[in-house]
């Protein structure tokens, strides 16, 4: 049994200079020494990183302040961001039943197509501060700050504060992180909870305490309540690493894993059990499902269907296997690097992979229970498995999903840099550090070159600075302290300059709608065409842009003109455009018919006259109006503050309500107006079939039409 000791000396500035006679007493070296002693698979523990130097805490607090300021900057430019979720937040702030179920409206007609955990912080904020952009989005910013703190804490504990600061800075300056921690999709909460889970598992691997593993299970359980099965992607590496490397007996390891699994099931399953047992007649319809079942939603549309592309009620998949191109872009080993995704997340991905290999090589001689090596396996394994799944999933895939990779990538960068710096006197370690910097600079040049009109001088600056820094890192052991620090600083600056530029561009712009991307115009092309312009929608692409996206990487939302689809050829949506859209957007493309309606991915533009119409006598009805599709309904609901029923859910394809149910609502005087899509009842994704079309046809043949500006309504209290 190795005796656990805790060094109390602090690493000084010399730790960032060239190796000295005392370099072997650095934190990582001490940990390596202790772990190397455990070569028999015993439950020996490595010593903790010693007490931080005086600069560590102020630097950490400064990192958090910079992150908060950056993410709060210009926050209100995004308005209600994704009006789909903002409408649900508004509903939950008015009705506790809507709060619990995640209903899209306070009348509790239908839920959003996700569980409600990600909505709860925003709904509580709106209950306190009222409905406004800041009340909705500040909780997301706080999640981003929290994620940076978690990643820093986990990396600092084992690898020192400098490594923790690098990891935290990488996470803060990843473009897709700056996008999604300022947006109201579930991905912000998911990324935070996944980071927490990894941090807790790494902590459990240090001392084998059950409580850390159980709390990790709780974190993943609540992540399931944010975005269902995506929370389970990292379970295999976490479970395998703990089962093999935990510093306790084999029997205890599996008992602990069973306890963590139970914690996961309870924390993630209590809400599911209540919903499934609740009488369907007295709760809202489960949006996104075809038979009003949350389990069907979980394992179908939001689960296995995302992998296979077989998503009933969805707009379809079609990734097409290895290097296949479909509606949601190319799949294959290089998906994270292509023109659709690269500018969102991949800036430091080559460096992370290099540093992961270097870190594993550096720790290869440590004992089975080495917490240092286990940290690489936990964070690196989470990074790799998420990358692989994202790269090959054939179903719905959006660029912003990649925010899930950001905490893992940041942690691997920090851990790898810290570990190899401690071993910089060895040529292979300094060469690996140099290779990581060269990879970052070269790949940054490639990504910047994909948008040649965006800061054209930056790509050359990044490339040259990276090469100079790499040269210095190769010979860092022979340089004086000042030159060594200069090489390190230049390498960090060269690696972070390009993603920082994209991040600053991202926070300067507002982002609204269902599909958003980080960076400048043309940075992410749907359809995988490799550059600006892209291919047409008819041959599998989206004309060089994400559906519903304008020229600056954002989507048009409520209160603004919407962007239509390009005219569809084979494989396009019915009618050649997004349902219910006909406005000319910044992208210069025009969709199908739709009057003043928005579309499947965008909100509608609500005029003052339409708002006044819906608000009149609205307190006498459960729903002031009904509309096909959630985004359309959400725009009117947010504008008026009154519940608006979303017929057919997000896509307009959910069988809720049925025609008979809708007739009953009208007969009982519970709905005042129907908002027409102007497409003859074919505003749903599925064209002219389904309950949405049946309801529309019945209304058009039965009730009085009311025209307000370019929008058409039907008064359900007055027959034609």
C-alpha positions as CSV (number, residue, x, y, z in Angstrom):
1,X,0.0,0.0,0.0
2,X,1.5,3.3,-1.0
3,X,1.3,6.0,1.7
4,X,-0.7,9.0,0.7
5,X,1.2,12.3,1.1
6,X,0.1,15.8,0.4
7,X,2.7,18.3,-0.6
8,X,2.1,21.8,0.6
9,X,4.7,23.7,-1.4
10,X,3.4,25.9,-4.2
11,X,4.7,25.8,-7.8
12,X,6.3,29.1,-8.6
13,X,6.8,31.0,-11.8
14,X,9.8,28.8,-12.5
15,X,7.3,26.0,-13.3
16,X,6.7,27.8,-16.6
17,X,10.4,28.3,-17.4
18,X,13.0,25.8,-18.6
19,X,13.6,22.6,-16.5
20,X,15.7,23.1,-13.4
21,X,17.3,20.8,-10.8
22,X,14.0,20.9,-8.9
23,X,11.7,20.3,-11.8
24,X,11.1,16.7,-10.6
25,X,9.3,18.1,-7.6
26,X,6.6,19.7,-9.7
27,X,3.0,18.7,-9.0
28,X,2.6,16.5,-12.0
29,X,6.0,14.9,-11.4
30,X,5.1,14.1,-7.8
31,X,1.8,12.6,-8.9
32,X,3.6,10.5,-11.6
33,X,6.1,9.3,-9.0
34,X,3.4,8.2,-6.6
35,X,1.4,6.5,-9.3
36,X,4.4,4.7,-10.7
37,X,4.9,3.1,-7.4
38,X,1.5,1.4,-7.8
39,X,2.2,-1.2,-10.5
40,X,0.4,-4.1,-8.9
41,X,-3.2,-2.8,-9.2
42,X,-3.6,-1.9,-5.6
43,X,-5.8,1.0,-4.4
44,X,-3.0,3.4,-4.0
45,X,-3.8,7.1,-4.3
46,X,-1.8,9.8,-6.0
47,X,-1.2,13.0,-4.0
48,X,-3.3,16.0,-4.8
49,X,-1.9,19.0,-6.7
50,X,-0.3,21.2,-4.0
51,X,-1.7,24.5,-2.8
52,X,-2.2,27.0,-5.6
53,X,0.2,29.9,-6.0
54,X,-1.1,33.3,-5.1
55,X,-1.9,34.3,-8.7
56,X,-4.2,31.2,-9.3
57,X,-7.4,32.4,-7.6
58,X,-7.4,36.0,-9.0
59,X,-6.6,34.5,-12.4
60,X,-9.5,32.0,-12.1
61,X,-11.9,34.7,-11.0
62,X,-10.7,36.9,-13.8
63,X,-11.5,34.1,-16.3
64,X,-15.0,33.8,-15.0
65,X,-15.6,37.5,-15.1
66,X,-14.3,37.7,-18.7
67,X,-16.5,34.8,-19.7
68,X,-19.6,36.4,-18.1
69,X,-18.9,39.8,-19.7
70,X,-18.3,38.2,-23.1
71,X,-21.4,36.1,-23.0
72,X,-23.6,38.9,-21.6
73,X,-22.4,41.4,-24.3
74,X,-25.1,42.4,-26.7
75,X,-27.3,39.6,-25.3
76,X,-30.6,41.2,-26.0
77,X,-29.8,41.4,-29.7
78,X,-31.1,37.8,-29.9
79,X,-34.6,38.8,-28.7
80,X,-36.5,35.7,-27.8
81,X,-33.8,33.6,-29.6
82,X,-35.6,30.3,-30.4
83,X,-39.2,31.4,-30.1
84,X,-40.2,27.7,-29.8
85,X,-38.6,27.4,-26.4
86,X,-39.3,31.0,-25.4
87,X,-43.0,30.4,-25.8
88,X,-42.8,27.4,-23.6
89,X,-40.9,29.5,-21.0
90,X,-43.7,32.0,-21.2
91,X,-46.3,29.3,-20.7
92,X,-44.4,27.8,-17.7
93,X,-44.2,31.2,-16.1
94,X,-48.0,31.5,-16.3
95,X,-49.0,27.9,-15.5
96,X,-47.4,25.4,-13.1
97,X,-48.9,22.6,-15.1
98,X,-47.2,23.9,-18.2
99,X,-44.0,24.3,-16.1
100,X,-44.0,20.7,-15.1
101,X,-44.8,19.2,-18.5
102,X,-43.0,21.6,-20.7
103,X,-46.1,22.8,-22.5
104,X,-45.8,25.1,-25.4
105,X,-48.8,27.1,-24.2
106,X,-50.5,27.9,-20.9
107,X,-53.6,26.1,-22.2
108,X,-51.6,22.9,-22.1
109,X,-52.4,21.6,-25.6
110,X,-49.0,20.2,-26.5
111,X,-45.5,20.0,-25.1
112,X,-42.2,20.9,-26.7
113,X,-40.4,17.9,-28.2
114,X,-38.0,17.6,-25.3
115,X,-38.3,17.0,-21.6
116,X,-38.6,20.2,-19.6
117,X,-35.5,20.5,-17.4
118,X,-33.7,23.0,-19.6
119,X,-36.8,25.2,-19.5
120,X,-37.1,25.3,-15.7
121,X,-34.3,27.8,-14.9
122,X,-35.6,30.2,-17.6
123,X,-39.2,29.8,-16.4
124,X,-38.2,30.6,-12.8
125,X,-36.3,33.6,-14.1
126,X,-39.2,34.9,-16.1
127,X,-41.5,34.4,-13.1
128,X,-39.2,36.7,-11.1
129,X,-38.1,39.3,-13.7
130,X,-40.9,39.1,-16.2
131,X,-40.8,38.1,-19.9
132,X,-37.9,39.6,-21.7
133,X,-34.8,38.6,-23.5
134,X,-32.4,38.9,-20.5
135,X,-34.7,36.9,-18.2
136,X,-34.7,34.1,-20.7
137,X,-31.0,34.1,-21.8
138,X,-29.1,35.1,-18.6
139,X,-29.7,31.6,-17.1
140,X,-28.0,30.2,-20.2
141,X,-25.0,32.6,-19.7
142,X,-24.7,31.4,-16.1
143,X,-24.6,27.8,-17.3
144,X,-21.7,28.8,-19.6
145,X,-19.8,30.4,-16.7
146,X,-20.5,27.3,-14.6
147,X,-19.2,25.0,-17.3
148,X,-16.0,27.0,-17.5
149,X,-15.6,26.8,-13.7
150,X,-16.2,23.0,-13.7
151,X,-13.7,22.4,-16.4
152,X,-11.1,24.6,-14.7
153,X,-11.7,22.9,-11.4
154,X,-11.3,19.4,-12.7
155,X,-8.1,20.2,-14.7
156,X,-6.5,22.3,-12.0
157,X,-7.0,19.7,-9.3
158,X,-4.8,17.2,-11.1
159,X,-2.7,19.3,-13.5
160,X,-2.3,22.7,-11.8
161,X,-3.9,26.1,-12.2
162,X,-2.1,27.1,-15.4
163,X,-3.5,24.0,-17.2
164,X,-6.9,24.8,-15.7
165,X,-6.8,28.3,-17.1
166,X,-5.9,27.1,-20.5
167,X,-8.8,24.7,-20.5
168,X,-11.2,27.3,-19.2
169,X,-10.1,29.8,-21.8
170,X,-10.4,27.3,-24.6
171,X,-14.0,26.5,-23.6
172,X,-14.9,30.2,-23.3
173,X,-13.5,31.0,-26.7
174,X,-14.9,28.1,-28.6
175,X,-17.4,29.7,-31.1
176,X,-20.2,27.2,-30.7
177,X,-20.0,27.5,-26.9
178,X,-20.3,31.3,-27.2
179,X,-23.3,30.8,-29.4
180,X,-25.2,28.2,-27.3
181,X,-24.4,29.6,-23.9
182,X,-26.3,32.7,-25.1
183,X,-29.2,30.8,-26.6
184,X,-32.2,29.1,-25.1
185,X,-31.9,25.6,-26.6
186,X,-31.4,22.6,-24.2
187,X,-27.8,22.2,-25.3
188,X,-26.4,24.7,-22.8
189,X,-27.7,22.7,-19.8
190,X,-26.6,19.4,-21.4
191,X,-23.1,20.7,-21.9
192,X,-22.9,21.9,-18.3
193,X,-24.2,18.7,-16.8
194,X,-22.0,16.5,-19.0
195,X,-19.0,18.5,-17.8
196,X,-20.1,18.1,-14.2
197,X,-20.5,14.3,-14.7
198,X,-16.9,14.0,-16.1
199,X,-15.5,16.1,-13.3
200,X,-17.2,13.9,-10.6
201,X,-16.1,10.7,-12.2
202,X,-12.5,11.9,-12.3
203,X,-12.9,12.9,-8.6
204,X,-14.2,9.4,-7.8
205,X,-11.2,7.9,-9.5
206,X,-8.9,9.7,-7.2
207,X,-10.2,8.2,-3.9
208,X,-12.8,5.6,-4.8
209,X,-15.6,7.3,-2.8
210,X,-19.1,6.2,-3.8
211,X,-20.6,9.6,-3.3
212,X,-18.8,11.1,-6.3
213,X,-19.9,8.4,-8.6
214,X,-23.5,8.6,-7.4
215,X,-23.6,12.4,-8.0
216,X,-22.2,11.8,-11.5
217,X,-25.2,9.5,-12.1
218,X,-27.5,12.3,-10.8
219,X,-25.9,14.8,-13.2
220,X,-26.4,12.5,-16.2
221,X,-30.0,11.7,-15.1
222,X,-30.9,15.4,-15.1
223,X,-29.0,15.8,-18.4
224,X,-31.4,13.2,-19.8
225,X,-34.3,15.4,-18.7
226,X,-32.7,18.2,-20.7
227,X,-32.0,16.3,-24.0
228,X,-32.9,12.7,-23.5
229,X,-30.6,10.0,-24.9
230,X,-27.8,12.3,-25.9
231,X,-26.9,12.4,-22.2
232,X,-26.0,8.8,-22.4
233,X,-23.4,9.1,-25.1
234,X,-20.5,9.3,-22.6
235,X,-21.7,6.5,-20.3
236,X,-19.5,3.8,-22.0
237,X,-16.2,5.5,-21.4
238,X,-17.1,6.7,-17.9
239,X,-18.3,3.2,-16.8
240,X,-15.4,1.3,-18.4
241,X,-12.7,3.7,-17.1
242,X,-14.1,3.4,-13.6
243,X,-14.5,-0.3,-13.7
244,X,-10.9,-0.8,-14.7
245,X,-9.1,2.1,-13.0
246,X,-10.9,2.8,-9.7
247,X,-8.6,2.5,-6.6
248,X,-11.0,0.0,-4.9
249,X,-11.6,-3.7,-5.1
250,X,-13.4,-5.2,-8.1
251,X,-16.5,-6.0,-6.1
252,X,-16.8,-2.5,-4.7
253,X,-16.3,-1.0,-8.2
254,X,-19.3,-2.8,-9.6
255,X,-21.4,-2.1,-6.5
256,X,-20.6,1.6,-6.9
257,X,-21.4,1.5,-10.6
258,X,-24.7,-0.1,-9.8
259,X,-25.4,2.6,-7.2
260,X,-24.6,5.3,-9.8
261,X,-26.9,3.6,-12.3
262,X,-29.7,3.6,-9.8
263,X,-29.1,7.3,-9.1
264,X,-29.2,8.0,-12.8
265,X,-32.5,6.1,-13.2
266,X,-34.1,7.8,-10.3
267,X,-32.9,11.4,-11.2
268,X,-33.9,11.0,-14.8
269,X,-36.8,8.6,-14.5
270,X,-39.1,10.2,-11.9
271,X,-40.5,12.7,-14.3
272,X,-40.9,10.1,-17.0
273,X,-42.8,7.8,-14.7
274,X,-45.2,10.6,-13.6
275,X,-45.8,11.6,-17.2
276,X,-46.4,8.0,-18.4
277,X,-48.7,7.2,-15.5
278,X,-50.6,10.5,-15.7
279,X,-54.0,10.1,-17.5
280,X,-53.4,11.3,-21.1
281,X,-56.8,13.1,-21.1
282,X,-55.7,15.5,-18.4
283,X,-52.2,16.4,-19.6
284,X,-50.8,18.0,-22.7
285,X,-50.0,15.9,-25.7
286,X,-46.3,14.8,-25.9
287,X,-45.0,16.9,-28.8
288,X,-42.9,15.0,-31.3
289,X,-44.5,11.7,-30.6
290,X,-47.0,9.9,-32.8
291,X,-48.9,8.2,-30.0
292,X,-48.7,10.6,-27.1
293,X,-45.9,8.7,-25.4
294,X,-42.8,10.2,-23.9
295,X,-41.0,6.8,-24.2
296,X,-41.9,6.7,-27.9
297,X,-40.5,10.2,-28.3
298,X,-37.3,9.2,-26.4
299,X,-36.5,6.1,-28.3
300,X,-37.9,7.2,-31.7
301,X,-37.8,10.8,-32.9
302,X,-35.4,12.0,-30.2
303,X,-33.4,8.8,-29.8
304,X,-32.5,6.0,-32.2
305,X,-34.1,7.8,-35.1
306,X,-31.4,10.4,-34.8
307,X,-28.8,7.7,-35.5
308,X,-30.6,5.8,-38.2
309,X,-32.4,8.7,-39.9
310,X,-35.8,7.0,-39.5
311,X,-37.6,9.7,-37.6
312,X,-41.3,9.4,-37.8
313,X,-43.0,12.7,-38.0
314,X,-39.7,14.5,-38.6
315,X,-38.4,16.3,-41.6
316,X,-36.2,13.2,-42.2
317,X,-32.6,12.2,-42.0
318,X,-30.5,11.0,-44.9
319,X,-26.9,11.3,-43.8
320,X,-26.2,8.4,-46.1
321,X,-23.5,6.5,-44.4
322,X,-19.8,7.0,-44.9
323,X,-19.2,10.3,-46.6
324,X,-22.9,10.3,-47.6
325,X,-24.7,13.6,-48.2
326,X,-28.3,14.1,-47.2
327,X,-30.7,16.7,-45.8
328,X,-28.6,17.2,-42.7
329,X,-25.2,17.2,-44.4
330,X,-22.4,14.8,-44.9
331,X,-21.6,11.9,-42.6
332,X,-18.3,10.3,-42.2
333,X,-15.1,10.4,-40.3
334,X,-14.4,14.0,-41.3
335,X,-17.8,15.5,-40.5
336,X,-16.5,17.5,-37.6
337,X,-14.0,19.2,-39.9
338,X,-16.0,19.9,-43.0
339,X,-17.5,23.1,-44.2
340,X,-20.7,22.6,-42.2
341,X,-19.2,22.0,-38.8
342,X,-15.5,23.0,-38.9
343,X,-15.9,26.6,-38.0
344,X,-18.1,25.8,-35.0
345,X,-15.9,23.4,-33.0
346,X,-12.9,22.0,-34.8
347,X,-10.3,24.9,-34.4
348,X,-8.4,23.1,-31.7
349,X,-9.6,19.6,-32.4
350,X,-6.4,18.4,-34.2
351,X,-4.4,19.8,-31.3
352,X,-6.7,18.0,-28.7
353,X,-6.2,14.7,-30.5
354,X,-2.4,15.2,-30.6
355,X,-2.3,16.2,-26.9
356,X,-4.5,13.3,-25.9
357,X,-2.1,10.8,-27.5
358,X,0.8,12.7,-25.9
359,X,-0.8,12.6,-22.5
360,X,-1.5,8.9,-22.7
361,X,2.0,8.2,-23.8
362,X,3.4,10.4,-20.9
363,X,1.3,8.4,-18.4
364,X,1.8,4.9,-19.9
365,X,4.0,3.7,-17.1
366,X,1.8,4.7,-14.3
367,X,-0.1,2.2,-12.3
368,X,-3.6,1.0,-12.9
369,X,-5.1,3.4,-10.4
370,X,-3.4,6.5,-11.7
371,X,-5.9,9.4,-11.5
372,X,-3.7,11.4,-13.9
373,X,-4.1,8.9,-16.7
374,X,-7.7,8.2,-15.7
375,X,-8.5,11.9,-16.3
376,X,-7.2,11.6,-19.8
377,X,-9.3,8.5,-20.4
378,X,-12.5,10.1,-19.0
379,X,-12.3,13.4,-20.8
380,X,-10.7,12.0,-23.9
381,X,-13.0,9.0,-24.1
382,X,-16.0,11.4,-23.9
383,X,-14.6,13.5,-26.6
384,X,-13.9,10.6,-29.0
385,X,-17.2,8.7,-28.5
386,X,-19.3,11.9,-29.0
387,X,-17.3,12.8,-32.1
388,X,-17.8,9.3,-33.6
389,X,-21.6,9.4,-33.0
390,X,-22.0,12.9,-34.3
391,X,-19.9,12.0,-37.4
392,X,-22.0,9.1,-38.4
393,X,-25.5,9.8,-37.2
394,X,-27.8,9.9,-40.2
395,X,-30.8,11.7,-38.7
396,X,-31.4,15.3,-37.8
397,X,-28.1,17.0,-37.0
398,X,-27.5,20.7,-36.5
399,X,-24.2,22.4,-36.2
400,X,-24.8,23.7,-32.7
401,X,-25.1,20.2,-31.4
402,X,-21.3,20.2,-31.3
403,X,-21.3,22.4,-28.2
404,X,-21.4,19.0,-26.4
405,X,-17.8,18.5,-27.5
406,X,-16.5,21.8,-26.1
407,X,-16.0,20.9,-22.4
408,X,-14.2,17.6,-23.3
409,X,-12.0,19.3,-25.9
410,X,-11.1,22.1,-23.5
411,X,-10.2,19.7,-20.7
412,X,-8.0,17.6,-23.0
413,X,-6.2,20.6,-24.3
414,X,-5.5,21.9,-20.7
415,X,-4.4,18.5,-19.4
416,X,-2.2,17.6,-22.4
417,X,-0.5,21.0,-22.4
418,X,0.1,20.8,-18.6
419,X,1.5,17.3,-18.7
420,X,3.8,17.7,-21.7
421,X,5.1,21.0,-20.3
422,X,6.2,19.2,-17.2
423,X,8.1,16.8,-19.4
424,X,9.5,19.4,-21.8
425,X,13.1,18.4,-21.1
426,X,12.4,15.3,-23.1
427,X,12.5,15.9,-26.9
428,X,9.4,13.8,-27.7
429,X,7.3,16.0,-25.3
430,X,8.5,19.3,-26.7
431,X,8.0,18.0,-30.2
432,X,4.5,17.0,-29.4
433,X,3.7,20.4,-28.0
434,X,5.1,22.0,-31.1
435,X,3.1,19.6,-33.3
436,X,-0.1,20.6,-31.4
437,X,0.6,24.3,-32.0
438,X,1.4,23.7,-35.7
439,X,-1.8,21.7,-36.1
440,X,-3.8,24.5,-34.6
441,X,-2.2,27.2,-36.7
442,X,-2.4,25.2,-39.9
443,X,-6.0,24.2,-39.4
444,X,-6.9,27.7,-38.3
445,X,-5.5,28.9,-41.6
446,X,-7.6,26.4,-43.5
447,X,-10.8,27.3,-41.7
448,X,-10.2,31.0,-42.1
449,X,-9.5,30.5,-45.8
450,X,-13.0,29.1,-46.2
451,X,-14.3,32.6,-45.6
452,X,-11.7,34.6,-47.5
453,X,-13.4,37.9,-47.1
454,X,-13.4,37.6,-43.3
455,X,-10.3,39.3,-41.8
456,X,-8.0,38.1,-44.7
457,X,-4.9,39.1,-42.8
458,X,-5.7,36.9,-39.8
459,X,-5.0,33.5,-41.4
460,X,-1.4,34.6,-42.3
461,X,-0.8,36.0,-38.8
462,X,-2.0,32.8,-37.2
463,X,0.1,30.6,-39.5
464,X,3.3,32.5,-39.1
465,X,2.9,33.0,-35.4
466,X,2.1,29.3,-34.9
467,X,5.2,28.2,-36.8
468,X,7.5,30.6,-34.9
469,X,6.0,29.4,-31.6
470,X,6.4,25.8,-32.6
471,X,10.1,26.3,-33.4
472,X,10.6,27.8,-30.0
473,X,8.8,25.0,-28.3
474,X,11.0,22.4,-30.0
475,X,14.1,23.9,-28.3
476,X,12.3,25.2,-25.2
477,X,14.5,23.2,-22.8
478,X,17.5,25.1,-24.1
479,X,16.0,28.6,-23.9
480,X,16.1,31.0,-21.1
481,X,13.1,31.6,-18.9
482,X,11.9,34.7,-20.7
483,X,12.2,33.1,-24.2
484,X,10.5,30.0,-23.0
485,X,7.6,31.9,-21.7
486,X,7.5,34.0,-24.9
487,X,7.3,30.8,-26.9
488,X,4.5,29.5,-24.7
489,X,2.5,32.7,-24.9
490,X,2.9,33.0,-28.7
491,X,1.8,29.4,-29.1
492,X,-1.3,30.0,-27.0
493,X,-2.1,33.2,-28.8
494,X,-1.6,31.6,-32.3
495,X,-3.9,28.7,-31.3
496,X,-6.7,30.8,-29.9
497,X,-6.6,33.8,-32.2
498,X,-8.8,32.4,-35.0
499,X,-11.6,30.9,-32.7
500,X,-11.5,34.1,-30.7
501,X,-12.2,36.1,-33.8
502,X,-15.2,33.8,-34.6
503,X,-16.4,34.1,-31.0
504,X,-16.3,37.9,-31.1
505,X,-18.2,38.0,-34.3
506,X,-20.7,35.6,-32.8
507,X,-21.4,37.7,-29.7
508,X,-21.8,40.9,-31.8
509,X,-24.7,39.5,-33.7
510,X,-28.2,38.4,-32.6
511,X,-29.3,34.8,-33.3
512,X,-32.9,33.8,-33.7
513,X,-34.9,30.8,-35.0
514,X,-34.4,27.1,-34.8
515,X,-31.1,26.7,-36.5
516,X,-28.2,29.0,-35.6
517,X,-24.5,29.0,-36.3
518,X,-21.5,30.8,-34.9
519,X,-19.0,32.9,-36.8
520,X,-19.3,35.1,-39.9
521,X,-21.5,34.7,-43.0
522,X,-20.7,31.6,-45.0
523,X,-18.8,29.9,-42.1
524,X,-21.1,26.9,-42.1
525,X,-22.7,25.5,-45.2
526,X,-25.4,22.9,-45.0
527,X,-25.0,20.1,-47.5
528,X,-21.2,19.9,-47.2
529,X,-20.2,21.7,-50.4
530,X,-16.9,22.9,-49.1
531,X,-17.2,26.6,-49.5
532,X,-19.5,29.6,-49.9
533,X,-22.4,29.2,-52.3
534,X,-22.9,25.5,-51.8
535,X,-25.1,23.3,-53.8
536,X,-28.8,23.6,-54.5
537,X,-31.5,22.0,-52.3
538,X,-32.6,19.8,-55.1
539,X,-29.3,17.8,-55.1
540,X,-29.2,17.2,-51.4
541,X,-27.9,20.5,-50.1
542,X,-29.6,23.6,-48.8
543,X,-28.2,26.0,-51.3
544,X,-25.2,26.7,-49.2
545,X,-27.2,27.8,-46.2
546,X,-29.0,26.1,-43.4
547,X,-32.8,26.1,-43.8
548,X,-34.2,29.3,-42.6
549,X,-30.9,30.9,-42.2
550,X,-29.9,34.4,-43.4
551,X,-26.6,35.5,-44.8
552,X,-25.0,36.4,-41.4
553,X,-25.3,33.0,-39.9
554,X,-28.5,33.7,-38.0
555,X,-32.2,32.9,-38.6
556,X,-35.0,35.3,-38.8
557,X,-37.4,35.2,-36.0
558,X,-40.5,36.8,-34.7
559,X,-41.0,40.4,-35.6
560,X,-38.7,40.2,-38.6
561,X,-39.1,39.0,-42.1
562,X,-38.3,35.3,-42.6
563,X,-36.1,33.5,-45.0
564,X,-37.6,30.9,-47.2
565,X,-36.1,27.8,-48.6
566,X,-34.6,27.9,-52.0
567,X,-36.9,26.4,-54.6
568,X,-36.9,22.7,-54.2
569,X,-36.1,20.2,-56.8
570,X,-36.2,16.5,-56.2
571,X,-36.2,15.7,-52.6
572,X,-37.4,19.2,-51.5
573,X,-40.3,20.1,-49.3
574,X,-43.8,20.3,-50.9
575,X,-44.3,23.5,-52.7
576,X,-40.7,24.4,-53.1
577,X,-40.3,26.2,-49.8
578,X,-40.6,26.0,-46.1
579,X,-44.3,25.7,-45.0
580,X,-46.0,29.0,-44.7
581,X,-43.1,31.2,-45.8
582,X,-42.8,33.7,-48.7
583,X,-40.8,36.6,-47.4
584,X,-37.5,37.6,-49.0
585,X,-34.8,37.3,-46.3
586,X,-31.2,38.4,-46.2
587,X,-30.1,35.2,-47.9
588,X,-31.9,36.3,-51.1
589,X,-34.0,33.2,-51.5
590,X,-37.8,32.9,-51.6
591,X,-39.9,30.1,-50.3
592,X,-43.5,29.0,-50.8
593,X,-46.7,30.8,-50.0
594,X,-47.6,31.9,-46.6
595,X,-48.8,35.4,-46.1
596,X,-47.5,36.8,-42.9
597,X,-46.7,33.4,-41.5
598,X,-43.3,32.3,-40.5
599,X,-42.1,28.8,-41.3
600,X,-41.1,25.5,-39.8
601,X,-37.8,26.9,-38.5
602,X,-38.6,30.6,-38.1
603,X,-41.2,32.7,-36.3
604,X,-43.8,34.8,-37.9
605,X,-43.9,38.6,-38.2
606,X,-46.8,39.8,-36.1
607,X,-48.3,43.2,-36.9
608,X,-49.8,45.5,-34.4
609,X,-53.2,45.0,-36.0
610,X,-53.0,41.2,-35.7
611,X,-51.9,41.5,-32.1
612,X,-54.9,43.7,-31.3
613,X,-57.2,41.3,-33.0
614,X,-56.0,38.3,-31.0
615,X,-56.0,40.2,-27.7
616,X,-59.6,41.3,-28.0
617,X,-61.8,39.2,-25.6
618,X,-58.9,36.8,-25.2
619,X,-59.6,36.2,-21.5
620,X,-62.9,34.5,-22.6
621,X,-61.0,31.7,-24.3
622,X,-58.5,29.0,-23.4
623,X,-56.6,29.7,-26.6
624,X,-56.7,33.1,-28.3
625,X,-55.9,31.3,-31.5
626,X,-54.6,28.1,-33.1
627,X,-51.9,27.8,-35.8
628,X,-50.2,25.0,-37.8
629,X,-46.7,24.4,-36.4
630,X,-45.1,25.5,-33.1
631,X,-42.9,28.3,-34.5
632,X,-45.9,30.1,-35.9
633,X,-48.0,29.6,-32.8
634,X,-45.0,30.7,-30.6
635,X,-44.6,34.0,-32.4
636,X,-48.2,35.1,-31.9
637,X,-48.2,33.8,-28.3
638,X,-45.0,35.8,-27.4
639,X,-46.4,38.9,-29.1
640,X,-49.8,38.8,-27.4
641,X,-49.0,37.0,-24.1
642,X,-52.0,34.8,-24.7
643,X,-52.0,31.0,-25.2
644,X,-51.9,29.9,-28.9
645,X,-52.4,26.3,-29.8
646,X,-49.8,24.7,-32.0
647,X,-51.7,22.2,-34.2
648,X,-49.4,19.3,-35.1
649,X,-46.6,20.3,-32.8
650,X,-43.2,21.6,-34.2
651,X,-43.5,20.1,-37.6
652,X,-47.2,20.3,-37.9
653,X,-47.2,16.5,-38.2
654,X,-48.1,15.3,-34.7
655,X,-51.7,13.8,-34.7
656,X,-52.8,16.4,-32.1
657,X,-55.4,17.5,-31.8
658,X,-57.5,15.2,-34.0
659,X,-60.2,16.8,-36.1
660,X,-62.8,15.5,-33.6
661,X,-61.0,17.0,-30.7
662,X,-60.6,20.3,-32.4
663,X,-64.2,20.5,-33.3
664,X,-65.1,19.8,-29.7
665,X,-62.8,22.7,-28.6
666,X,-64.5,25.0,-31.1
667,X,-68.0,23.9,-30.0
668,X,-67.1,24.6,-26.4
669,X,-65.9,28.1,-27.3
670,X,-62.3,27.5,-26.2
671,X,-60.5,28.8,-29.3
672,X,-61.2,32.2,-30.9
673,X,-59.2,32.4,-34.1
674,X,-57.4,30.1,-36.5
675,X,-54.3,31.6,-38.1
676,X,-54.1,30.5,-41.7
677,X,-50.9,29.3,-43.3
678,X,-52.2,30.5,-46.7
679,X,-51.2,27.2,-48.2
680,X,-54.6,25.5,-48.5
681,X,-54.1,23.4,-45.4
682,X,-50.7,22.1,-46.4
683,X,-48.7,24.2,-44.0
684,X,-47.4,21.1,-42.3
685,X,-44.2,19.4,-43.2
686,X,-46.1,16.4,-44.5
687,X,-47.9,18.4,-47.2
688,X,-51.7,18.0,-47.6
689,X,-52.2,14.9,-45.4
690,X,-52.7,14.4,-41.7
691,X,-54.8,16.0,-39.0
692,X,-53.4,19.5,-39.6
693,X,-54.7,19.5,-43.2
694,X,-58.1,18.0,-42.1
695,X,-58.5,20.8,-39.5
696,X,-57.5,23.5,-42.0
697,X,-59.9,22.3,-44.7
698,X,-62.8,22.1,-42.2
699,X,-62.1,25.6,-40.9
700,X,-61.8,27.1,-44.4
701,X,-65.1,25.6,-45.4
702,X,-67.0,26.5,-42.2
703,X,-65.9,29.8,-40.7
704,X,-65.6,33.5,-41.6
705,X,-62.3,34.7,-43.0
706,X,-60.8,37.8,-41.4
707,X,-57.9,39.6,-43.3
708,X,-55.5,41.8,-41.3
709,X,-52.9,43.2,-43.6
710,X,-51.2,40.3,-45.3
711,X,-52.3,37.8,-42.6
712,X,-55.5,35.7,-42.8
713,X,-57.4,34.6,-39.8
714,X,-60.7,32.6,-39.3
715,X,-63.0,33.6,-36.6
716,X,-64.1,30.3,-35.0
717,X,-67.1,31.9,-33.4
718,X,-68.7,33.0,-36.7
719,X,-69.6,30.6,-39.4
720,X,-69.2,31.6,-43.0
